[in-house]
Amino acid sequence: METLGKAECLPGFPPGSGVHFGMEYDVSEALHPSAPHHLPGFITAPGDTDTLMVVVGIVLLGAVLMVGNLYLQLHSLPERMAHKSQKLQFEIVAVLGLLALFTHMHIFWVVGLLLAMVDLPDFSTPLRSIAGSVEKIASVPAGDEAAEMTEGTPHAVTAEAPEATKAGLTAKSRVPRHA
């Protein structure tokens, strides 16, 4: 092995350091006596790519994305459960989920989950049916009761719908009667 003289060392390095331009040098001069002679494989030479850091960075990025996806899937669980229920219940659960997400108060999420699990009774359909029936009864009285209502109250509706008049239908023929 060739060694260079003290004058031929690279600029900035002390003479006898073993750092030379374009020539091999004796490494044993540069090592400290208490330094290990065999370094682990993950220690890279200066200027080389640190493969361990790249692998750990990719694993860390994947783990963060997976945990974030799991968190958002778990967070949207009450909304997905309430999606099959009534619209009002779904909207309340969705608002509770947003409140839990933005305020970090988990009680909103728990309440939303409990509300999504409970099937609320359907009050709107029977009430709509009752309202429709009352409208039919109030707007189109039948038989002798119709004559009494028109004479007794000035606000009673006695005019037939224009479509019914064109078709030749009367108030009695349009309203189904029960016994």
Biotite code that builds the C-alpha atoms (Angstrom):
import biotite.structure as struc

atoms = struc.array([
    struc.Atom([0.000, 0.000, 0.000], chain_id="A", res_id=1, res_name="MET", atom_name="CA", element="C"),
    struc.Atom([1.307, 3.373, -0.927], chain_id="A", res_id=2, res_name="GLU", atom_name="CA", element="C"),
    struc.Atom([1.279, 6.135, 1.584], chain_id="A", res_id=3, res_name="THR", atom_name="CA", element="C"),
    struc.Atom([1.823, 9.744, 0.765], chain_id="A", res_id=4, res_name="LEU", atom_name="CA", element="C"),
    struc.Atom([3.994, 12.162, 2.571], chain_id="A", res_id=5, res_name="GLY", atom_name="CA", element="C"),
    struc.Atom([2.750, 14.775, 4.944], chain_id="A", res_id=6, res_name="LYS", atom_name="CA", element="C"),
    struc.Atom([2.790, 17.463, 2.265], chain_id="A", res_id=7, res_name="ALA", atom_name="CA", element="C"),
    struc.Atom([0.483, 15.555, -0.106], chain_id="A", res_id=8, res_name="GLU", atom_name="CA", element="C"),
    struc.Atom([-2.572, 15.362, 2.218], chain_id="A", res_id=9, res_name="CYS", atom_name="CA", element="C"),
    struc.Atom([-5.832, 17.035, 1.230], chain_id="A", res_id=10, res_name="LEU", atom_name="CA", element="C"),
    struc.Atom([-6.223, 20.663, 2.267], chain_id="A", res_id=11, res_name="PRO", atom_name="CA", element="C"),
    struc.Atom([-8.071, 21.107, 5.563], chain_id="A", res_id=12, res_name="GLY", atom_name="CA", element="C"),
    struc.Atom([-6.907, 17.782, 7.011], chain_id="A", res_id=13, res_name="PHE", atom_name="CA", element="C"),
    struc.Atom([-3.989, 17.535, 9.407], chain_id="A", res_id=14, res_name="PRO", atom_name="CA", element="C"),
    struc.Atom([-0.820, 15.947, 8.071], chain_id="A", res_id=15, res_name="PRO", atom_name="CA", element="C"),
    struc.Atom([-0.652, 12.219, 8.713], chain_id="A", res_id=16, res_name="GLY", atom_name="CA", element="C"),
    struc.Atom([-4.466, 11.855, 8.950], chain_id="A", res_id=17, res_name="SER", atom_name="CA", element="C"),
    struc.Atom([-4.561, 9.399, 6.076], chain_id="A", res_id=18, res_name="GLY", atom_name="CA", element="C"),
    struc.Atom([-6.983, 11.472, 3.941], chain_id="A", res_id=19, res_name="VAL", atom_name="CA", element="C"),
    struc.Atom([-5.410, 11.742, 0.506], chain_id="A", res_id=20, res_name="HIS", atom_name="CA", element="C"),
    struc.Atom([-6.587, 12.728, -2.918], chain_id="A", res_id=21, res_name="PHE", atom_name="CA", element="C"),
    struc.Atom([-7.054, 9.759, -5.282], chain_id="A", res_id=22, res_name="GLY", atom_name="CA", element="C"),
    struc.Atom([-4.975, 7.255, -3.355], chain_id="A", res_id=23, res_name="MET", atom_name="CA", element="C"),
    struc.Atom([-5.762, 4.477, -0.917], chain_id="A", res_id=24, res_name="GLU", atom_name="CA", element="C"),
    struc.Atom([-4.823, 5.148, 2.637], chain_id="A", res_id=25, res_name="TYR", atom_name="CA", element="C"),
    struc.Atom([-4.227, 3.193, 5.751], chain_id="A", res_id=26, res_name="ASP", atom_name="CA", element="C"),
    struc.Atom([-7.472, 3.217, 7.822], chain_id="A", res_id=27, res_name="VAL", atom_name="CA", element="C"),
    struc.Atom([-5.856, 1.945, 10.977], chain_id="A", res_id=28, res_name="SER", atom_name="CA", element="C"),
    struc.Atom([-4.208, 5.310, 11.531], chain_id="A", res_id=29, res_name="GLU", atom_name="CA", element="C"),
    struc.Atom([-7.594, 7.145, 11.646], chain_id="A", res_id=30, res_name="ALA", atom_name="CA", element="C"),
    struc.Atom([-9.415, 4.818, 14.073], chain_id="A", res_id=31, res_name="LEU", atom_name="CA", element="C"),
    struc.Atom([-9.450, 5.566, 17.730], chain_id="A", res_id=32, res_name="HIS", atom_name="CA", element="C"),
    struc.Atom([-8.070, 2.722, 19.852], chain_id="A", res_id=33, res_name="PRO", atom_name="CA", element="C"),
    struc.Atom([-11.384, 2.159, 21.676], chain_id="A", res_id=34, res_name="SER", atom_name="CA", element="C"),
    struc.Atom([-13.502, 2.244, 18.461], chain_id="A", res_id=35, res_name="ALA", atom_name="CA", element="C"),
    struc.Atom([-15.041, -1.072, 17.306], chain_id="A", res_id=36, res_name="PRO", atom_name="CA", element="C"),
    struc.Atom([-13.376, -2.663, 14.301], chain_id="A", res_id=37, res_name="HIS", atom_name="CA", element="C"),
    struc.Atom([-16.598, -4.112, 12.845], chain_id="A", res_id=38, res_name="HIS", atom_name="CA", element="C"),
    struc.Atom([-19.479, -1.647, 12.426], chain_id="A", res_id=39, res_name="LEU", atom_name="CA", element="C"),
    struc.Atom([-23.135, -2.790, 12.071], chain_id="A", res_id=40, res_name="PRO", atom_name="CA", element="C"),
    struc.Atom([-24.642, -2.962, 8.596], chain_id="A", res_id=41, res_name="GLY", atom_name="CA", element="C"),
    struc.Atom([-27.043, -0.056, 9.120], chain_id="A", res_id=42, res_name="PHE", atom_name="CA", element="C"),
    struc.Atom([-24.188, 2.439, 9.488], chain_id="A", res_id=43, res_name="ILE", atom_name="CA", element="C"),
    struc.Atom([-23.540, 3.927, 6.075], chain_id="A", res_id=44, res_name="THR", atom_name="CA", element="C"),
    struc.Atom([-20.491, 5.543, 4.630], chain_id="A", res_id=45, res_name="ALA", atom_name="CA", element="C"),
    struc.Atom([-20.480, 9.315, 4.182], chain_id="A", res_id=46, res_name="PRO", atom_name="CA", element="C"),
    struc.Atom([-22.350, 10.317, 1.032], chain_id="A", res_id=47, res_name="GLY", atom_name="CA", element="C"),
    struc.Atom([-24.255, 7.010, 0.691], chain_id="A", res_id=48, res_name="ASP", atom_name="CA", element="C"),
    struc.Atom([-28.022, 6.609, 1.041], chain_id="A", res_id=49, res_name="THR", atom_name="CA", element="C"),
    struc.Atom([-29.182, 5.630, 4.489], chain_id="A", res_id=50, res_name="ASP", atom_name="CA", element="C"),
    struc.Atom([-31.453, 2.715, 3.606], chain_id="A", res_id=51, res_name="THR", atom_name="CA", element="C"),
    struc.Atom([-32.585, 2.110, 7.177], chain_id="A", res_id=52, res_name="LEU", atom_name="CA", element="C"),
    struc.Atom([-33.864, 5.685, 7.457], chain_id="A", res_id=53, res_name="MET", atom_name="CA", element="C"),
    struc.Atom([-35.712, 5.380, 4.122], chain_id="A", res_id=54, res_name="VAL", atom_name="CA", element="C"),
    struc.Atom([-37.351, 2.097, 5.173], chain_id="A", res_id=55, res_name="VAL", atom_name="CA", element="C"),
    struc.Atom([-38.325, 3.469, 8.592], chain_id="A", res_id=56, res_name="VAL", atom_name="CA", element="C"),
    struc.Atom([-39.747, 6.614, 6.926], chain_id="A", res_id=57, res_name="GLY", atom_name="CA", element="C"),
    struc.Atom([-41.909, 4.545, 4.560], chain_id="A", res_id=58, res_name="ILE", atom_name="CA", element="C"),
    struc.Atom([-43.116, 2.294, 7.402], chain_id="A", res_id=59, res_name="VAL", atom_name="CA", element="C"),
    struc.Atom([-43.892, 5.345, 9.549], chain_id="A", res_id=60, res_name="LEU", atom_name="CA", element="C"),
    struc.Atom([-45.849, 7.026, 6.748], chain_id="A", res_id=61, res_name="LEU", atom_name="CA", element="C"),
    struc.Atom([-47.821, 3.830, 6.104], chain_id="A", res_id=62, res_name="GLY", atom_name="CA", element="C"),
    struc.Atom([-48.559, 3.398, 9.810], chain_id="A", res_id=63, res_name="ALA", atom_name="CA", element="C"),
    struc.Atom([-49.782, 6.984, 10.170], chain_id="A", res_id=64, res_name="VAL", atom_name="CA", element="C"),
    struc.Atom([-52.077, 6.583, 7.149], chain_id="A", res_id=65, res_name="LEU", atom_name="CA", element="C"),
    struc.Atom([-53.441, 3.258, 8.407], chain_id="A", res_id=66, res_name="MET", atom_name="CA", element="C"),
    struc.Atom([-54.100, 4.536, 11.936], chain_id="A", res_id=67, res_name="VAL", atom_name="CA", element="C"),
    struc.Atom([-55.711, 7.709, 10.545], chain_id="A", res_id=68, res_name="GLY", atom_name="CA", element="C"),
    struc.Atom([-57.954, 5.664, 8.257], chain_id="A", res_id=69, res_name="ASN", atom_name="CA", element="C"),
    struc.Atom([-58.923, 3.372, 11.149], chain_id="A", res_id=70, res_name="LEU", atom_name="CA", element="C"),
    struc.Atom([-59.699, 6.397, 13.325], chain_id="A", res_id=71, res_name="TYR", atom_name="CA", element="C"),
    struc.Atom([-61.926, 7.997, 10.694], chain_id="A", res_id=72, res_name="LEU", atom_name="CA", element="C"),
    struc.Atom([-63.703, 4.690, 9.979], chain_id="A", res_id=73, res_name="GLN", atom_name="CA", element="C"),
    struc.Atom([-64.376, 4.239, 13.692], chain_id="A", res_id=74, res_name="LEU", atom_name="CA", element="C"),
    struc.Atom([-65.441, 7.863, 14.005], chain_id="A", res_id=75, res_name="HIS", atom_name="CA", element="C"),
    struc.Atom([-68.014, 7.526, 11.211], chain_id="A", res_id=76, res_name="SER", atom_name="CA", element="C"),
    struc.Atom([-69.478, 4.301, 12.653], chain_id="A", res_id=77, res_name="LEU", atom_name="CA", element="C"),
    struc.Atom([-72.583, 5.953, 14.213], chain_id="A", res_id=78, res_name="PRO", atom_name="CA", element="C"),
    struc.Atom([-73.405, 7.744, 10.952], chain_id="A", res_id=79, res_name="GLU", atom_name="CA", element="C"),
    struc.Atom([-73.107, 4.537, 8.955], chain_id="A", res_id=80, res_name="ARG", atom_name="CA", element="C"),
    struc.Atom([-75.357, 2.770, 11.476], chain_id="A", res_id=81, res_name="MET", atom_name="CA", element="C"),
    struc.Atom([-77.982, 5.542, 11.403], chain_id="A", res_id=82, res_name="ALA", atom_name="CA", element="C"),
    struc.Atom([-77.952, 5.802, 7.610], chain_id="A", res_id=83, res_name="HIS", atom_name="CA", element="C"),
    struc.Atom([-80.694, 3.165, 7.345], chain_id="A", res_id=84, res_name="LYS", atom_name="CA", element="C"),
    struc.Atom([-82.937, 4.890, 9.894], chain_id="A", res_id=85, res_name="SER", atom_name="CA", element="C"),
    struc.Atom([-85.137, 7.957, 9.615], chain_id="A", res_id=86, res_name="GLN", atom_name="CA", element="C"),
    struc.Atom([-83.784, 11.150, 8.123], chain_id="A", res_id=87, res_name="LYS", atom_name="CA", element="C"),
    struc.Atom([-84.109, 13.195, 11.313], chain_id="A", res_id=88, res_name="LEU", atom_name="CA", element="C"),
    struc.Atom([-82.324, 10.572, 13.393], chain_id="A", res_id=89, res_name="GLN", atom_name="CA", element="C"),
    struc.Atom([-79.527, 10.367, 10.786], chain_id="A", res_id=90, res_name="PHE", atom_name="CA", element="C"),
    struc.Atom([-79.084, 14.137, 10.772], chain_id="A", res_id=91, res_name="GLU", atom_name="CA", element="C"),
    struc.Atom([-78.903, 14.319, 14.572], chain_id="A", res_id=92, res_name="ILE", atom_name="CA", element="C"),
    struc.Atom([-76.303, 11.526, 14.652], chain_id="A", res_id=93, res_name="VAL", atom_name="CA", element="C"),
    struc.Atom([-74.290, 13.267, 11.916], chain_id="A", res_id=94, res_name="ALA", atom_name="CA", element="C"),
    struc.Atom([-74.278, 16.563, 13.829], chain_id="A", res_id=95, res_name="VAL", atom_name="CA", element="C"),
    struc.Atom([-73.208, 14.764, 17.015], chain_id="A", res_id=96, res_name="LEU", atom_name="CA", element="C"),
    struc.Atom([-70.390, 13.106, 15.069], chain_id="A", res_id=97, res_name="GLY", atom_name="CA", element="C"),
    struc.Atom([-69.165, 16.457, 13.732], chain_id="A", res_id=98, res_name="LEU", atom_name="CA", element="C"),
    struc.Atom([-69.306, 17.972, 17.201], chain_id="A", res_id=99, res_name="LEU", atom_name="CA", element="C"),
    struc.Atom([-67.261, 15.082, 18.569], chain_id="A", res_id=100, res_name="ALA", atom_name="CA", element="C"),
    struc.Atom([-64.724, 15.438, 15.754], chain_id="A", res_id=101, res_name="LEU", atom_name="CA", element="C"),
    struc.Atom([-64.163, 19.166, 16.107], chain_id="A", res_id=102, res_name="PHE", atom_name="CA", element="C"),
    struc.Atom([-64.492, 19.569, 19.885], chain_id="A", res_id=103, res_name="THR", atom_name="CA", element="C"),
    struc.Atom([-62.694, 16.343, 20.903], chain_id="A", res_id=104, res_name="HIS", atom_name="CA", element="C"),
    struc.Atom([-65.444, 15.696, 23.444], chain_id="A", res_id=105, res_name="MET", atom_name="CA", element="C"),
    struc.Atom([-66.108, 11.975, 23.167], chain_id="A", res_id=106, res_name="HIS", atom_name="CA", element="C"),
    struc.Atom([-69.468, 12.161, 24.907], chain_id="A", res_id=107, res_name="ILE", atom_name="CA", element="C"),
    struc.Atom([-71.002, 13.454, 21.641], chain_id="A", res_id=108, res_name="PHE", atom_name="CA", element="C"),
    struc.Atom([-69.721, 10.377, 19.813], chain_id="A", res_id=109, res_name="TRP", atom_name="CA", element="C"),
    struc.Atom([-71.077, 8.050, 22.518], chain_id="A", res_id=110, res_name="VAL", atom_name="CA", element="C"),
    struc.Atom([-74.497, 9.758, 22.447], chain_id="A", res_id=111, res_name="VAL", atom_name="CA", element="C"),
    struc.Atom([-74.532, 9.554, 18.648], chain_id="A", res_id=112, res_name="GLY", atom_name="CA", element="C"),
    struc.Atom([-73.649, 5.858, 18.778], chain_id="A", res_id=113, res_name="LEU", atom_name="CA", element="C"),
    struc.Atom([-76.420, 5.159, 21.314], chain_id="A", res_id=114, res_name="LEU", atom_name="CA", element="C"),
    struc.Atom([-78.914, 7.168, 19.260], chain_id="A", res_id=115, res_name="LEU", atom_name="CA", element="C"),
    struc.Atom([-77.930, 5.271, 16.112], chain_id="A", res_id=116, res_name="ALA", atom_name="CA", element="C"),
    struc.Atom([-78.476, 1.939, 17.904], chain_id="A", res_id=117, res_name="MET", atom_name="CA", element="C"),
    struc.Atom([-81.966, 2.826, 19.130], chain_id="A", res_id=118, res_name="VAL", atom_name="CA", element="C"),
    struc.Atom([-84.853, 2.591, 16.683], chain_id="A", res_id=119, res_name="ASP", atom_name="CA", element="C"),
    struc.Atom([-87.011, 5.628, 17.308], chain_id="A", res_id=120, res_name="LEU", atom_name="CA", element="C"),
    struc.Atom([-90.732, 5.101, 16.758], chain_id="A", res_id=121, res_name="PRO", atom_name="CA", element="C"),
    struc.Atom([-92.146, 6.577, 13.569], chain_id="A", res_id=122, res_name="ASP", atom_name="CA", element="C"),
    struc.Atom([-94.482, 9.377, 14.666], chain_id="A", res_id=123, res_name="PHE", atom_name="CA", element="C"),
    struc.Atom([-94.563, 11.278, 11.406], chain_id="A", res_id=124, res_name="SER", atom_name="CA", element="C"),
    struc.Atom([-96.315, 8.671, 9.214], chain_id="A", res_id=125, res_name="THR", atom_name="CA", element="C"),
    struc.Atom([-99.377, 8.189, 11.459], chain_id="A", res_id=126, res_name="PRO", atom_name="CA", element="C"),
    struc.Atom([-99.617, 11.945, 12.031], chain_id="A", res_id=127, res_name="LEU", atom_name="CA", element="C"),
    struc.Atom([-99.536, 12.584, 8.270], chain_id="A", res_id=128, res_name="ARG", atom_name="CA", element="C"),
    struc.Atom([-102.237, 9.969, 7.776], chain_id="A", res_id=129, res_name="SER", atom_name="CA", element="C"),
    struc.Atom([-104.398, 11.573, 10.458], chain_id="A", res_id=130, res_name="ILE", atom_name="CA", element="C"),
    struc.Atom([-103.848, 15.021, 8.975], chain_id="A", res_id=131, res_name="ALA", atom_name="CA", element="C"),
    struc.Atom([-104.779, 13.786, 5.505], chain_id="A", res_id=132, res_name="GLY", atom_name="CA", element="C"),
    struc.Atom([-107.925, 12.123, 6.816], chain_id="A", res_id=133, res_name="SER", atom_name="CA", element="C"),
    struc.Atom([-108.941, 15.251, 8.728], chain_id="A", res_id=134, res_name="VAL", atom_name="CA", element="C"),
    struc.Atom([-108.436, 17.347, 5.587], chain_id="A", res_id=135, res_name="GLU", atom_name="CA", element="C"),
    struc.Atom([-110.660, 14.998, 3.600], chain_id="A", res_id=136, res_name="LYS", atom_name="CA", element="C"),
    struc.Atom([-113.340, 15.074, 6.287], chain_id="A", res_id=137, res_name="ILE", atom_name="CA", element="C"),
    struc.Atom([-113.208, 18.844, 6.689], chain_id="A", res_id=138, res_name="ALA", atom_name="CA", element="C"),
    struc.Atom([-113.205, 19.816, 3.020], chain_id="A", res_id=139, res_name="SER", atom_name="CA", element="C"),
    struc.Atom([-115.784, 17.388, 1.648], chain_id="A", res_id=140, res_name="VAL", atom_name="CA", element="C"),
    struc.Atom([-118.699, 16.647, 3.997], chain_id="A", res_id=141, res_name="PRO", atom_name="CA", element="C"),
    struc.Atom([-121.096, 13.935, 2.932], chain_id="A", res_id=142, res_name="ALA", atom_name="CA", element="C"),
    struc.Atom([-124.919, 13.799, 2.602], chain_id="A", res_id=143, res_name="GLY", atom_name="CA", element="C"),
    struc.Atom([-127.256, 15.617, 5.030], chain_id="A", res_id=144, res_name="ASP", atom_name="CA", element="C"),
    struc.Atom([-124.337, 16.797, 7.140], chain_id="A", res_id=145, res_name="GLU", atom_name="CA", element="C"),
    struc.Atom([-123.168, 18.874, 4.175], chain_id="A", res_id=146, res_name="ALA", atom_name="CA", element="C"),
    struc.Atom([-126.403, 20.832, 4.052], chain_id="A", res_id=147, res_name="ALA", atom_name="CA", element="C"),
    struc.Atom([-126.306, 21.490, 7.790], chain_id="A", res_id=148, res_name="GLU", atom_name="CA", element="C"),
    struc.Atom([-122.679, 22.694, 7.624], chain_id="A", res_id=149, res_name="MET", atom_name="CA", element="C"),
    struc.Atom([-123.292, 25.076, 4.729], chain_id="A", res_id=150, res_name="THR", atom_name="CA", element="C"),
    struc.Atom([-126.317, 26.655, 6.423], chain_id="A", res_id=151, res_name="GLU", atom_name="CA", element="C"),
    struc.Atom([-124.775, 26.906, 9.897], chain_id="A", res_id=152, res_name="GLY", atom_name="CA", element="C"),
    struc.Atom([-121.246, 28.106, 9.113], chain_id="A", res_id=153, res_name="THR", atom_name="CA", element="C"),
    struc.Atom([-120.339, 30.796, 6.610], chain_id="A", res_id=154, res_name="PRO", atom_name="CA", element="C"),
    struc.Atom([-116.772, 29.510, 6.205], chain_id="A", res_id=155, res_name="HIS", atom_name="CA", element="C"),
    struc.Atom([-117.617, 25.989, 5.093], chain_id="A", res_id=156, res_name="ALA", atom_name="CA", element="C"),
    struc.Atom([-116.311, 24.929, 1.685], chain_id="A", res_id=157, res_name="VAL", atom_name="CA", element="C"),
    struc.Atom([-119.113, 23.833, -0.633], chain_id="A", res_id=158, res_name="THR", atom_name="CA", element="C"),
    struc.Atom([-117.589, 24.326, -4.058], chain_id="A", res_id=159, res_name="ALA", atom_name="CA", element="C"),
    struc.Atom([-116.428, 21.208, -5.812], chain_id="A", res_id=160, res_name="GLU", atom_name="CA", element="C"),
    struc.Atom([-113.018, 20.957, -7.393], chain_id="A", res_id=161, res_name="ALA", atom_name="CA", element="C"),
    struc.Atom([-112.947, 22.003, -11.083], chain_id="A", res_id=162, res_name="PRO", atom_name="CA", element="C"),
    struc.Atom([-111.635, 18.591, -12.162], chain_id="A", res_id=163, res_name="GLU", atom_name="CA", element="C"),
    struc.Atom([-114.479, 16.853, -10.376], chain_id="A", res_id=164, res_name="ALA", atom_name="CA", element="C"),
    struc.Atom([-117.056, 19.123, -12.022], chain_id="A", res_id=165, res_name="THR", atom_name="CA", element="C"),
    struc.Atom([-115.628, 18.477, -15.488], chain_id="A", res_id=166, res_name="LYS", atom_name="CA", element="C"),
    struc.Atom([-115.685, 14.745, -14.924], chain_id="A", res_id=167, res_name="ALA", atom_name="CA", element="C"),
    struc.Atom([-119.275, 14.899, -13.677], chain_id="A", res_id=168, res_name="GLY", atom_name="CA", element="C"),
    struc.Atom([-118.391, 13.691, -10.189], chain_id="A", res_id=169, res_name="LEU", atom_name="CA", element="C"),
    struc.Atom([-120.170, 14.949, -7.109], chain_id="A", res_id=170, res_name="THR", atom_name="CA", element="C"),
    struc.Atom([-118.919, 15.250, -3.589], chain_id="A", res_id=171, res_name="ALA", atom_name="CA", element="C"),
    struc.Atom([-120.622, 11.985, -2.650], chain_id="A", res_id=172, res_name="LYS", atom_name="CA", element="C"),
    struc.Atom([-118.961, 9.983, -5.422], chain_id="A", res_id=173, res_name="SER", atom_name="CA", element="C"),
    struc.Atom([-115.436, 11.260, -4.619], chain_id="A", res_id=174, res_name="ARG", atom_name="CA", element="C"),
    struc.Atom([-115.362, 10.473, -0.888], chain_id="A", res_id=175, res_name="VAL", atom_name="CA", element="C"),
    struc.Atom([-115.303, 6.811, 0.081], chain_id="A", res_id=176, res_name="PRO", atom_name="CA", element="C"),
    struc.Atom([-117.775, 6.176, 2.873], chain_id="A", res_id=177, res_name="ARG", atom_name="CA", element="C"),
    struc.Atom([-117.607, 3.676, 5.634], chain_id="A", res_id=178, res_name="HIS", atom_name="CA", element="C"),
    struc.Atom([-120.663, 2.101, 7.253], chain_id="A", res_id=179, res_name="ALA", atom_name="CA", element="C"),
])
